[in-house]
Amino acid sequence: MALKELIETMAKALVDKPEAVEVTEIEGEHNLLLELRVAQEDIGKVIGREGRTAQSMRTLLTAAATKVGRRSHLDIVD
């Protein structure tokens, strides 16, 4: 649950409509998939220039997941 909250907190800090941020967890046998949905006009803010913001979020998620012994992946869904 902490990984979901991590992504949700980061996304809410980046967007103009934090109430539209939605993070869905999909548990696998050995991994965790997090799907991030934001308002249509905020997708660019979450992805960032050349995908740098999204990549940074994925890096932090991977570090946090490794710390708790899990594998994880972040998908930004439009």
C-alpha positions in Angstrom: 0.0 0.0 0.0 2.9 2.4 0.6 4.0 2.2 -3.0 0.6 3.3 -4.2 0.6 6.2 -1.8 4.1 7.2 -3.0 3.0 7.5 -6.6 -0.3 9.2 -5.6 1.5 11.8 -3.5 4.0 12.6 -6.3 1.3 12.9 -9.0 -0.9 15.1 -6.8 2.0 17.5 -6.3 2.6 17.8 -10.1 -0.9 18.3 -11.5 -3.4 21.2 -11.5 -6.3 18.9 -10.6 -5.1 16.6 -7.7 -8.7 15.4 -7.1 -8.5 13.6 -10.5 -5.5 11.6 -9.7 -6.2 7.9 -9.4 -3.8 5.1 -8.8 -4.8 1.4 -9.3 -2.8 -1.5 -8.0 -2.7 -4.8 -9.9 -1.0 -7.5 -8.0 0.9 -10.2 -9.8 2.6 -13.3 -8.3 6.0 -11.7 -8.2 5.4 -8.1 -9.2 3.1 -5.1 -8.8 1.7 -3.0 -11.6 0.5 0.6 -10.7 -1.7 2.4 -13.2 -1.7 6.2 -12.9 -4.7 8.2 -14.3 -4.8 12.0 -14.2 -7.0 14.6 -15.9 -6.4 14.8 -19.7 -4.8 18.3 -19.4 -2.4 17.1 -16.7 -0.9 14.2 -18.6 2.0 16.4 -20.0 2.9 17.5 -16.5 3.1 13.9 -15.2 5.1 12.7 -18.3 7.4 15.7 -18.4 9.7 16.9 -21.2 11.1 13.9 -23.1 9.5 11.6 -20.4 11.9 12.7 -17.7 9.4 13.2 -14.9 7.7 9.8 -15.6 11.1 8.1 -15.6 12.0 9.8 -12.3 8.8 8.6 -10.8 9.5 5.0 -12.1 13.1 5.2 -10.6 11.8 6.2 -7.2 9.1 3.5 -7.3 11.7 0.9 -8.2 13.9 1.9 -5.3 11.0 1.9 -2.9 9.8 -1.5 -4.2 13.3 -3.0 -3.9 13.5 -1.9 -0.3 10.4 -3.9 0.5 11.4 -6.9 -1.6 9.0 -6.4 -4.6 9.2 -5.7 -8.3 7.1 -2.9 -9.6 6.1 -1.1 -12.8 4.3 2.2 -13.4 2.0 2.8 -16.3 0.5 6.2 -17.1 -2.9 5.6 -18.6 -4.6 8.3 -20.6 
